[in-house]
Amino acid sequence: MKKLLFILIISLYGTSYSLAQTAKYDEALATEVGADEYGMKKYVIAFLYRGDRVQDYTEEQRTEIQAGHMANINRLAKEEKMVMAGPFFGNEELRGLFFFAVESLEEAQELTASDPAIKAGVLKMDLKEWYGSAALMMMGDLHSKVAKVEI
């Protein structure tokens, strides 16, 4: 009898866990963010490195290039082409990342090439395809809810 009760409890737990997982699935949201059956999608990540021409510019010119860099990031985010972007701490060669919601390396190359810092040679990039959670597509909306100051 104890064995039967144990099997029944385990079966009920397994069934409730399975139903709970299914109940959480939101098909409309999955479609909206472009999720596959695993809740994932393809992105392209740009690894941004210090460029070879940083020293060619005055501090004032670099400040202007940085302003253009930030404006470009904001434009791409509004177009929903860029999901996330950000710098690394420190003064290393690897400066930051861009996460693009695009289908190809070529499309990401075009978007990255539109950046004033890339054009000026202050930054250079390396692109890699990446498979990650489609929920990242909601990052922009979430970020605007937690940021007091717009960048």
C-alpha positions as CSV (number, residue, x, y, z in Angstrom):
1,M,0.0,0.0,0.0
2,K,2.9,2.4,0.8
3,K,4.4,1.6,-2.5
4,L,1.2,2.4,-4.3
5,L,0.7,5.6,-2.4
6,F,4.3,6.7,-3.2
7,I,3.7,6.0,-6.9
8,L,0.5,7.9,-6.9
9,I,2.2,10.9,-5.2
10,I,5.0,10.9,-7.7
11,S,2.6,10.6,-10.6
12,L,0.5,13.5,-9.3
13,Y,3.6,15.6,-8.8
14,G,4.8,14.9,-12.3
15,T,1.4,15.6,-13.9
16,S,1.0,18.9,-12.0
17,Y,4.6,19.9,-12.9
18,S,3.9,19.2,-16.5
19,L,0.6,21.1,-16.5
20,A,2.2,24.0,-14.7
21,Q,4.9,24.2,-17.4
22,T,2.3,24.1,-20.2
23,A,0.1,26.7,-18.4
24,K,2.9,29.2,-18.4
25,Y,3.5,29.1,-22.1
26,D,2.1,32.2,-23.9
27,E,1.8,31.4,-27.6
28,A,1.0,35.0,-28.6
29,L,4.1,36.3,-26.7
30,A,6.3,33.6,-28.2
31,T,5.1,34.6,-31.7
32,E,5.7,38.3,-31.0
33,V,9.3,37.8,-29.9
34,G,10.1,35.2,-32.6
35,A,10.6,32.3,-30.4
36,D,11.1,28.7,-31.6
37,E,9.5,25.8,-29.8
38,Y,12.3,26.0,-27.1
39,G,11.7,29.7,-26.5
40,M,14.9,30.6,-28.3
41,K,16.0,32.5,-31.4
42,K,19.1,33.4,-33.3
43,Y,20.9,36.6,-32.6
44,V,24.2,38.1,-33.8
45,I,26.6,39.5,-31.2
46,A,29.1,42.1,-32.1
47,F,32.2,42.0,-29.9
48,L,33.5,45.6,-29.9
49,Y,37.3,46.1,-29.6
50,R,39.4,49.2,-29.2
51,G,40.1,50.5,-32.7
52,D,43.5,51.3,-34.3
53,R,42.7,55.0,-34.7
54,V,41.8,56.1,-31.2
55,Q,44.9,58.2,-30.9
56,D,44.2,60.0,-34.2
57,Y,41.4,62.1,-32.5
58,T,41.5,64.7,-29.8
59,E,39.4,64.2,-26.6
60,E,36.8,66.6,-28.0
61,Q,36.6,64.7,-31.2
62,R,36.3,61.3,-29.3
63,T,33.5,62.8,-27.2
64,E,31.6,63.8,-30.4
65,I,32.2,60.3,-31.9
66,Q,30.9,58.7,-28.6
67,A,27.8,60.9,-28.8
68,G,27.2,59.6,-32.3
69,H,27.9,56.0,-31.2
70,M,25.2,56.4,-28.5
71,A,22.7,58.0,-30.9
72,N,23.3,55.1,-33.3
73,I,22.7,52.5,-30.5
74,N,19.4,54.3,-29.6
75,R,18.3,54.4,-33.2
76,L,18.9,50.7,-33.7
77,A,17.1,49.9,-30.4
78,K,14.1,51.9,-31.5
79,E,14.1,50.0,-34.8
80,E,14.2,46.8,-32.7
81,K,17.4,45.6,-34.5
82,M,19.5,46.0,-31.4
83,V,18.3,44.1,-28.3
84,M,21.1,44.9,-25.9
85,A,24.3,46.9,-25.9
86,G,26.8,47.9,-23.3
87,P,30.4,48.5,-22.4
88,F,32.8,46.4,-20.3
89,F,34.3,47.9,-17.2
90,G,38.0,48.6,-17.3
91,N,40.3,49.7,-20.0
92,E,40.8,46.5,-21.9
93,E,40.9,45.9,-25.6
94,L,37.4,44.3,-25.5
95,R,35.2,47.4,-25.1
96,G,31.6,46.2,-25.3
97,L,28.9,44.1,-26.9
98,F,26.0,44.6,-29.3
99,F,23.2,42.0,-29.4
100,F,21.4,42.2,-32.8
101,A,18.1,40.6,-33.6
102,V,18.9,39.9,-37.2
103,E,18.9,36.8,-39.5
104,S,22.5,37.0,-40.8
105,L,26.0,38.1,-40.2
106,E,25.8,40.3,-43.3
107,E,22.9,42.3,-41.9
108,A,24.7,42.7,-38.5
109,Q,27.8,43.8,-40.5
110,E,25.7,46.6,-42.2
111,L,24.2,47.7,-38.9
112,T,27.5,47.8,-37.1
113,A,29.2,49.6,-40.0
114,S,26.6,52.4,-39.5
115,D,28.2,53.3,-36.1
116,P,30.3,56.5,-36.1
117,A,32.9,54.9,-33.8
118,I,33.3,52.0,-36.2
119,K,33.5,54.4,-39.2
120,A,36.2,56.5,-37.4
121,G,38.3,53.4,-36.4
122,V,37.8,54.1,-32.7
123,L,36.1,50.7,-32.4
124,K,36.4,47.6,-34.5
125,M,34.1,44.5,-34.2
126,D,33.9,40.8,-34.5
127,L,30.5,39.2,-35.2
128,K,29.3,35.8,-33.9
129,E,25.9,34.1,-34.3
130,W,24.3,33.2,-31.0
131,Y,21.3,31.1,-29.9
132,G,19.6,32.5,-26.9
133,S,16.3,33.2,-25.2
134,A,13.7,35.0,-27.3
135,A,12.7,36.8,-24.2
136,L,15.7,39.1,-24.8
137,M,13.5,40.9,-27.3
138,M,11.6,42.4,-24.3
139,M,14.7,43.9,-22.9
140,G,14.1,47.4,-24.3
141,D,10.7,47.7,-22.7
142,L,12.0,46.4,-19.4
143,H,15.0,48.7,-19.4
144,S,12.9,51.8,-20.0
145,K,10.9,50.8,-16.8
146,V,14.0,50.7,-14.6
147,A,16.1,53.6,-16.0
148,K,15.6,57.0,-14.4
149,V,17.9,58.6,-16.9
150,E,17.8,57.9,-20.6
151,I,21.2,57.3,-22.1
